[in-house]
Amino acid sequence: MTGTFHHRQEWLRREAEVQLRDRLLPSWQKRVLHRFAAERDNGLFPLLNQFAPHTPRKRPDLVLVGRMGVLVVLLRETEPDWEDSRAAFVWTAELLAGASIGSGLLSESVLRSVVVHPVEHTGRKGRSADHLAITGDEIDRLLKHGERILTSDEALSLAKHLDSRTFDLVPIMWNSEPVPRQRGSVPEVLQEPVPPAARRPFRDWRYFLDDAQLGAVRRSYSGPAQISGPAGTGKTTLALHRLAYLARRGAGKLLYTAPLPWIPERVAWRFEEMAPELSGQVEFRSLHAWARDFLVGRGRSADVDEQEVRRAFDAVWTRDDVLHRLRNSREYWKDEVDRVIKGRGISSFDAYRTLSRKGRGGQLPRDFRPHAWRFYCDYERELSERGVLDDNDVLKRALVELERRPLPRQYAGVVVDEAQELTVIGLRLAHAISGDGPDQLLLVGDGQQQVLTGGWRLSEAGISLRGRGEVLRHDYRNRDAVLQRAGQVVAINRFDEEPALPLSAALPVRVGGQVVEWHGEDQESALLSALLAREADSSAAVITETDAAAEHWLGVLRRSGVAARPLSGWDGRGTGDVLVGTSSHAKGSEFRSVFLPAEPADGSRADHETHQRRRLAAMTRARDLLWLAHLH
């Protein structure tokens, strides 16, 4: 069959020679075209610019549509100006605008620019910010490597779309009739009779957008805007597309940030995989890391000694004899200091005495507020005596420094993901970094998934959206059964200014799924049995509410011979290990199977509202299987 296959390729190459013999193309360009034409049976559809070799400067000489996506090809003796390469890309992207292949509307991330030089070219090769440069003898490597993101039928559909949109591009070795499949050709993938969007893993859907998502990617906002929607609706994917869209238009340096430090790391490699030629134009940093480096650059102290900060708080906590009586939970009062007092920038007892504390699990009696304020003052004194800063101090210092002397060159755009997890000071800092200009600040989040203590709104940070933004409704992650079960959790949204779309109102895209509700006493044996019974090599996570529970289950799995690793140190790339961690560390990820063990209620558990939001966030990490334990 191999000989038949190569014989077929040679026949196609000769047919291409006949079709192109009247074209006044340089011989090296003809050889390149012959090589591309020989891949027709493998689902590659070339469209040649009818003006070649005298192609207008800012147009592609060739567009290739195949299973690797859409290649915008420039056949050039010398390296083109970056403006020409970018213009050719934008011209092709605009032709594809609105193209649909059944899984949604195509996004620009399917496209990439390639410059092909003659074999004897000695100039720069490799990847740059705008294109990949190769020579004619490297075409095989271009075609055989890289992720396959389209089927041949989808590629043909897009090639037909391009052919119908312009007279400038002429099909080479194919026409609008279906291309017959030959024996020995590369087999199709993913042929089950279901819509492409439903059959692809979620991480592959980044190449496709629905109508609402595509509109948000390209829409111009006159000021700060927000992308919201329940879990699984593609908010982060949309944010990455928008960053790529802005980067390709040469907007300038862009920033993606989030309050949880592991989120930018996990998202950065997704962006690199989606648009590798643009990765140098987008900075991925947690807000605390950005603030720390900014202060260091300004000659200001910004180091945070986490262990010393913990000791300072513990010293005050062990001396307290009042707050224990109201609520004997170290974490509750740590949140009161970090999230309510320092996080909201409260600088006087008068302000704290009348402060609304919605979402904090019951009102703090008036006569206890002086004690809580005194506790905070003692903590600040301990930090000062030890000569250390906590995370809130770093954010506050960065904000004050920015107000004193703004950035010399502002970011062209800032995306803040998981914005609901930021404190008021964090939101003010993000706003100060971005500014109020058009398209400069995009907040992405869902108040129903807020895993850290909340209770404030955007207006407290001086951010006005004025209706700017989008609400996403289609859940592309969770299968229907998982979505329906998670939708039963009542998670109160304390973040969004307007009423948010509840998870129960999200529209499922993927049917099926399985939810297992286990009841009993020996949950360790039950969870291990369920974990080992899952499909081989399918991603799985055990998600808990507390760090202590995560450590316990990590030990249980390892003692039982199950390969397991903590979520806290995971960068988001594929792994065969079972991942174990809290709902906070699970943010920005998803798994085929998710296991939620029962945890006893004690003084360390968050208030009921926060507990419900954490549970919803954990449950919606599951794509196919959700396992829930209930202890008797």
HELIX and SHEET records of a PDB file:
HELIX    1   1 THR A    2  LEU A   20  1                                  19    
HELIX    2   2 SER A   27  ALA A   37  1                                  11    
HELIX    3   3 ARG A   40  ASN A   42  5                                   3    
HELIX    4   4 TRP A   82  LEU A   96  1                                  15    
HELIX    5   5 GLU A  108  VAL A  110  5                                   3    
HELIX    6   6 GLY A  136  GLU A  138  5                                   3    
HELIX    7   7 ILE A  139  LYS A  144  1                                   6    
HELIX    8   8 SER A  152  ARG A  165  1                                  14    
HELIX    9   9 PRO A  196  ARG A  199  1                                   4    
HELIX   10  10 PHE A  202  TYR A  207  5                                   6    
HELIX   11  11 ASP A  211  ARG A  218  1                                   8    
HELIX   12  12 LYS A  235  ARG A  248  1                                  14    
HELIX   13  13 TRP A  262  MET A  274  1                                  13    
HELIX   14  14 PRO A  276  GLN A  281  5                                   6    
HELIX   15  15 LEU A  287  GLY A  297  1                                  11    
HELIX   16  16 GLU A  306  ARG A  319  1                                  14    
HELIX   17  17 LEU A  323  LEU A  326  1                                   4    
HELIX   18  18 ARG A  330  ASP A  335  1                                   6    
HELIX   19  19 GLU A  336  LYS A  342  3                                   7    
HELIX   20  20 PHE A  349  ARG A  353  1                                   5    
HELIX   21  21 ARG A  366  PHE A  368  5                                   3    
HELIX   22  22 ARG A  369  ARG A  386  1                                  18    
HELIX   23  23 ASP A  391  ARG A  404  1                                  14    
HELIX   24  24 ALA A  419  GLU A  421  5                                   3    
HELIX   25  25 VAL A  424  SER A  434  1                                  11    
HELIX   26  26 GLY A  447  GLN A  449  5                                   3    
HELIX   27  27 LEU A  458  ALA A  461  5                                   4    
HELIX   28  28 ASP A  480  ALA A  486  1                                   7    
HELIX   29  29 LEU A  503  ALA A  505  5                                   3    
HELIX   30  30 GLN A  523  LEU A  532  1                                  10    
HELIX   31  31 ASP A  547  ARG A  559  1                                  13    
HELIX   32  32 LEU A  567  GLY A  569  5                                   3    
HELIX   33  33 SER A  583  ALA A  586  1                                   4    
HELIX   34  34 HIS A  608  MET A  619  1                                  12    
SHEET    1   A 7 GLY A 126  ARG A 127  0                                        
SHEET    2   A 7 LEU A 132  THR A 135 -1                                        
SHEET    3   A 7 LEU A 111  HIS A 117  1                                        
SHEET    4   A 7 GLY A  69  LEU A  75  1                                        
SHEET    5   A 7 LEU A  62  GLY A  66 -1                                        
SHEET    6   A 7 PHE A  45  ASN A  49 -1                                        
SHEET    7   A 7 LEU A 169  PRO A 171 -1                                        
SHEET    1   B 2 LEU A 105  LEU A 106  0                                        
SHEET    2   B 2 PHE A 208  LEU A 209 -1                                        
SHEET    1   C 6 VAL A 282  SER A 286  0                                        
SHEET    2   C 6 LEU A 254  ALA A 258  1                                        
SHEET    3   C 6 GLY A 413  VAL A 416  1                                        
SHEET    4   C 6 LEU A 441  GLY A 445  1                                        
SHEET    5   C 6 ALA A 225  SER A 228  1                                        
SHEET    6   C 6 GLY A 469  VAL A 471  1                                        
SHEET    1   D 2 HIS A 474  ARG A 479  0                                        
SHEET    2   D 2 LEU A 507  ARG A 510  1                                        
SHEET    1   E 6 GLN A 514  GLY A 520  0                                        
SHEET    2   E 6 ALA A 622  LEU A 631  1                                        
SHEET    3   E 6 PHE A 591  LEU A 596  1                                        
SHEET    4   E 6 ALA A 540  THR A 544  1                                        
SHEET    5   E 6 VAL A 578  THR A 582  1                                        
SHEET    6   E 6 ALA A 564  PRO A 566  1                                        
END                                                                             
